[in-house]
């Protein structure tokens, strides 16, 4: 219901980047620029200062941003309240999730929730943790599941599951013979890494740094954004990866990959994030509670 130009302006102002806003909104950058230009023409003033590859809000832009946040929040609340007059839990629910969670943990949760509430239409957007977190903060997603701690002050972050990261490799790889592996033992082997922005990448880099190892001292031969693609490469014996236990239960059971724990163990928490605001739809609250309960029980793992 809210003016699309205002929605686009809000995304750009949050990111202070036309490119990042375009990614968040699933729009092209020229389309984002056009929407902002139209809003500037409507108010007959510049809303952003542009220069040296950076942008910043003008004084007029600060005023528009203040009102945009209130207008967009009220618009979303109005839509939700009217939909809930029937008393049913129904409607679209926009969920973001990191690759690992979306591919290996959420499908069963979503299926069970849909069976209980057949008038709900979940829409799952898969991206790395950083992108999911940004889109929830932009209010283009209702909630998100991420693999690393939240960094944005405008979001609530609730832990919903524990997860262990393991060293994965082909059964013929030299690392497969160990019962456990220290970080220093990884230095002599080729590493297949997740991409920057991935929660797995962030947690792994921090683990190595805590062990006194610079992440760039590891022999990284490739960076990939897909757990499935990484597993395919591992099976060729190219190197090792550090990934969630939940991603390889089938492959380890069939003997296609070896999974070896790190020493000390590398544990992390998986979290659900959603905006800090007084009003949230009954649908969003119901799903958040349901998903946290199912993931904590360990049923999908």
N, C-alpha and C positions, 0 to 999 in steps of 0.2 A: 504494500500500500504506500510506503514511503517513496518519495521522489528518487528515481534511479540515479540522477546526477548527484544527489546528496549521499547516497550509499557509496558511489564510486569515490567521491571526494573524501569521505570518511576513511575508506581503505587506504588511499594515498597518504592522507594526513597521519594515519597510524604508522604506516611503514616508512614514510618519508622517501618513497621510491615508487615511481610509476611502474617500473618493471616488476617489483615484488607485489604491488597491488594487482597488477594484471594476472600474475600467477595465482594469487589468492582468490580472485573473482572468476578465474577461468575465462578471461577475456584477452583480446590482443592489446598490446600497449597503445597502438594508435586509437583504439576504441576508448580506452581509459582517458587518454589525453583529450580526446574530443568531448567526452562527458564533462571533464573538469573545465575545459574552455567554455562550454555552454553555460556552466554554472557561473563562471567569472563574468560572462557577458550578461547573464541575468542580473547579477548584483552590480554590474558595471565597475568592477574593481578586481585587482589581482589578489588571488588567495595564496599563491606560492611565489617565493623568490627563487629563481633558478640561476645557477651559475657554478662553473668549475665542477660540473658533474654531480652537484648536490642540490637539494631543494630544502626549503624551510618555509614554515607558515609565516605569512605577513600578519600584521595586527588584525586586519580584516579576516584573515584565515583562522586566527585564534578564536575570534567571535563565532564564526560559522561552525568551527569544530565543536565548541561548547554546546551550541544549539543542536548540531547534528547528532551528537551522542544522546541527548534527551529525546529528540524527535524519533530517532530510529528505535530507541528502547521502548518508548510509548507505543509506537506502531506495532512492534512485535508483541507487546503485551496485549494490545487491543485484539489482534488477530487470534491470539491464543485463548483469551477469555471468552470470546464469542464462540470459538470451536468447542469449548468445554461446557457450554450451556446444556448440551445433551446429557452430560454426566458420563459419557463413554470415553474410554481412552482410545483415541483415534487420531489419524492425521499423519503427516510426514514427519520423520525424525532424521535429521542430518547428522551423521556420525562420522568422525574421522578416526583413522587408526593407522599406526605404523605398520610397516610391511609384516613383521613377525607376528604381531597381534592379530592383524586382519586375516592373514593366511592360515594361522594355526590355532588361534584361541577363540576368536569371536564367532566364527560360523555357527557353532553349536549353540552359543548364547543367543544369537539373533534368531535362529530357527525356533528355539524353545519359547522365546518371547513372542514371536509372531504367532505361534500356535495358541498362546494364551490370549493374545490381543489381535485377532485377525483383521481389525480395521486400521491397524497401524502399518504404515509403509516406511520401513527403515531404508535409508539411502546411505550406503557406505562409501566413503571417499578414502582411498589408500594413498598415503604419502609418508615421507620420513617424519620423525617426531617433531622436528623444528617447524616444518610446514603445517602439520596438524595443529600444533600449539598456536601458531600465528593465526590460522583460520578460525579457531575457536575465539581467540581474542578479538578478531574482526567481526564476530557474530555471523559469519557465513556458515559456520557449523554450530550445532547445538551443544555438542560435547565431543571430546576426543580421548583416545587411549594412546599413551605414549610410553616409551621405554626408558626415559631419563627424567630426572627431576624437572619440574616446571621452572622456567626462568622469568615468567611474566607476572608482574604484581597484580594485574587485573583478573587473574584466574585463581580458582580454588583447585587444589590438587589433592585427591584422595588415593591413597595406596589401595590397590585392589588385588594384588598377587605378588608372590615372590618368584624369582626366576633365576636359574643358574646358567651362566655362560661357560661353555666347554671348548676345548681345543678339538677341532674336527679335521680329519684327514682321511686319505685312502688307507685301507687295512695294510697295504704294502709300504706305506710311508714310514720313515725311521721313528717318528714321534708316536706311532701307534703301539709300540712295544712297551711304553711306560705306563705305570699305574697312576701316576700323577706327574704334572709338568710344572716346573718353576718358570717365572717370566724370563730369566736369563737363558734357559734352554731354548727359547724361541729365536734367539738372535742368529742362529746358524741356519735358519730355514726360511724359505720363501713364504710370504704372507699374502693372502687374498683378503682384502679389507672391504667393509661396508663404506658407503660414500659419506662425505662430510654432511652433517645435518642429521645423520642417523643416530638414534638413541643408543644402539649397540656400539657404534663407533665412539661416541662420547664416553660411554662407560668403560670401554676397553682402553681408550687413551688415558683416562684418569687412573685406571688400575696399573697400567705400565709406569706412569709417572710416579705413582706412590711407591712402586718397586724400584725406583731409581733408574728407570729406562726411558729415554726419550722415544716417543712414538716414531719419529722420523729415522731412528737408528735401526728399526726393523726393516728387513728387505721386502718392501711391499711391491709386488709384481703386478697387481691389478686392484682396482676399486670398482665394486658393483653395487647396484641398488636393489638387487633381488636375491633373497635367500635361496630360491630355487636355482638361479643361475650359478650362485656360488657353489652349491652342492654338486652341480654338474661338472664344474671345473675341478673340485676336490677329487671326484671319482677318477680323474685322469692322472692323479698323483702330482699335479703341478705344485701344490704347496699345502699349507694349513690355513684354517680360518678359525675365528672365535665367534661362536654363535650360540643362540639359546638352545637349551636341552629340548624344548618343545618342538623345534624345527626338524629334528632328525630321528624321532622315535622309530619311524618305519625303516629308514635306511640302516640304522644300527641293528635293528631286529633282524633284518635280512642279510646283514653282513656286508652291506655295500659301502658303509663308512664306519670309521672308528671314532669314538667319542671319549676323550680323556679329560678328567677334571684338572683344573689348575691348582697349584699349591702356593699360597693360600687360595682357597676357593673364591671364585668370582661370582658374587651374588648381587642381584639388583632387585629393585621393586618396579613393578608396572603400575602406572597410575591412570586414573580417569581425571580429566580436567574439564572445567566448565566455568562460565563467567561468574564473577562476584557481583551478584545483583539480588535485590530483595525478591523479585518475582521470577519464578521459573515455572514452566508449564507442568501440569500434573503428569503428562506423558514423559517429559524429560526426567522428572524426579523418579517416576516409577521405573523407567529403564535403568537409570543410574543405580538405584538400590538393587534391582534384579541382577544387573551385570556384576556389581561388586560381590554380591552373595555367591553367584555361580563361579566367578573366577577365584574367590578366596577358598571355595570348597575344593578347588583343584579338579573339578569334573571335566573341563575341556582339555586338560593337559595330558 
